[in-house]
Amino acid sequence: MHKYRAFVPYIFLFPALAILFFFQFFAWGWNINIALRDVTIMNFRRAWPFVGLENFRDIFTDPVTLITLRNTAIFATTGILSQLLIGTGIAYLLFRAERKVENFFRPIFIIPWLTSVLVASFGWRLVLGRDTGIVNMVISSLGFEPISFIGRPVTAMLAIVIANIWRGTPFTILLMNSAMTSINPQLVEASKIDGASQWTFYTKIALPILKPFILMNTILITVWTINAYGLILNMTGGGPLNATRVFPLHGYLAAFSEGRFSFAAGITMLSVAMTLVLIFFYLRFYDVELVD
Amino acid sequence: MKKFALSVLILSLVLGLGLVGFAEEKEVITLKVMTTPHPGAPHYGYLGPIGDGTTEEEIPEWYENSPVVVYEKNNPGVEIKLDVDVVPKSNYTKQLYLAVSANKKYDLVRIDEMQVAQLAETGYFTPQFSEEYKQWAEEKGLYPNFVDGSTYEGDMYGVLDRTGSRAIWVWKDVLHAAGYTMEDISTAEGLLDALPDITKTAKEEFDMSGGLEYPFDAGWVVDQSWGWLYQLGGSILEKNEDGEWVPGFNNEAGVKTLNYIKDLVEAGATLQRDWQWMLANFMDRKYAMTYEGSWAVSAVTSAYPDKSHEELTDMVGVIPTTVFEGKKLRALAGGWMWMIPRAAPNPEVAHDVIMTMLNNRESYAHMLIQEGNLPTSEWMFEAPQYKSKVTKDIPEPWYEQFQRGVAGGVHRPSLATYSQIQKAFWDATQKVVVGGVSAEKALDSAANQVEKILEG
């Protein structure tokens, strides 16, 4: 009996691993399988011919793909940087504010993050609508022509970037505020006694402590921003003129509007690869030992 | 004696139970249906009763004419239970694809004309009733557009039994104040000429947002311009000498069509991406004209319940679409139909229920009125069972305009890759209208894309 004791942890781990395997690896394996075959809604119930990397060739020769990659770069860069900067800034203000003020504002700031994508996108359409939106009411009352924010390529991109920042920033506020609160007050006192300037304190003491939090935050908001196609789908549908069609949305529409499943599966794989490259880049850039 | 009494008791029990059993013996058939929400009666589809009947909502009177109830009257030994999956339109294509891929055992699925070819190609739906549909279409004079729209590779997969007419709705007071009549704006050139004045009048004298709102990017307007394309002699696809499909829009007709939309915008039309609000905008008198459809009737009539039909038609004008001078009216007219999957557990019954509706003008009229749609044949447009009822709600001058729009309808090409082809043309439209690209260049690029799609 004693000799089987070593297997006990594995027996307990097995159900969790089996579920993980099924939902992660099986799904991934299936996705890869579809990406390497020619599967559309038309032939879904027949044989799926193996086509190798042809779907990837189709993705890169599709004239819309390059546009979607450019859109994704603009949407993700502006979104991630803004969320990081604005979120950390507000987190710092809350950290420095009096307890009462912090307690009052913290739940308020979280509301956008708790709002469902559908409600958020609908809300932003209402806010930015040409004839129904509050913003245009103000613009009209000032004597200017109303602007069709989601009707023009540049303003449509701006609209989805703003909506995404609005929805995503609260997470950074929450995480960074908690991280700042975790800095030991004794360290602050010690640095003051040692005569460290505020700049020295922030760069030499606070930042290294906050670095793992910033890294984790950057990774998470990158994943969420790159995959935030639901918000875009409901706000602009990817238009006008594909100006807001981001890469994952390109895949979603290929699958569920046109029934091109292999093409969409290829895009999914490339999206994940893109995110992994970014995460790898972050790990190198932040130079953080996540595991001690 | 005791034995005799016992025997009589047992015999009467057996007979009694047998009779009770016989009296209740009805074949119960459950029809599994997938459809879009039904605005007329959320809990009682026009097909018949939905659910287990425990809903507290009162069953409406019109229900007597629903196809299932009529079918049951015609077949007293059968009881139909409807098990309906109601899927919102925004999610419908996705759910359809899932149904196809999982080979779901629906008996009836409601299909938009634009998806007929693609879904027929999947092999999920059966063409087994094609001959009956063709016969029905011939007998009842289904407009040819709808016969072609429901046919894929020679088989009819159902009957496009309901449609809507695109329509320009006009506040006549603004139009008249600008110095124009409905006739003036009924031609493509006339509307273009009048639009700057109408826009100016709408803004300055009526404090409106604009003259005409033109929907942009809504699913149902992506191919709206095709009516003009067909009027001018173009098409989306045509067959070449070898009988192969080739783009039919990369020509003068295509250029003129896309430039016409661009000219409308330059003349003051507002591109409306918030198309969900278009009707509300029009009803709020934010625009003098809106590009909507026949489905907007109830919004107009219910906003003015005290107005007579004459007063309504004096107030609001309708034209199906503008027509280029010297050309015939052509407007895109799709529609909806019922298709039966191969895996359907009760295909014959499902087919009979639909044919019951199509052959019974009371029942057919009931469906059209509940759905707020228009028929697809003159046989039904002129049917007293329909016309007399519907013109109580729709003023006759509007009804005539809608019939014109439907009769002059053009259908989408019956091709499995239609959705991709549509997108290529729509991209070209956007490039010209908001992207500053010339129509020639945009159409060249779209034609190349379509050729590649057709090559597979």
Interface residues (C-beta under 8 A of the other chain):
Chain A: I41 M42 N43 F44 R45 R46 P63 V64 R125 G129 R130 D131 T132 P146 S148 I150 G151 R152 P153 T236 G237 G239 P240 L241 N242 A255 F256 S257 E258 G259 R260
Chain B: T93 K94 Y97 V100 S101 N103 Q118 L119 E121 T122 G123 Y124 S209 F216 D217 T270 L271 Q272 R273 D274 W277 A280 N281 K286 A416 S419 Q420 K423 D427 Q430 K431 V434 G435 S445 Q449
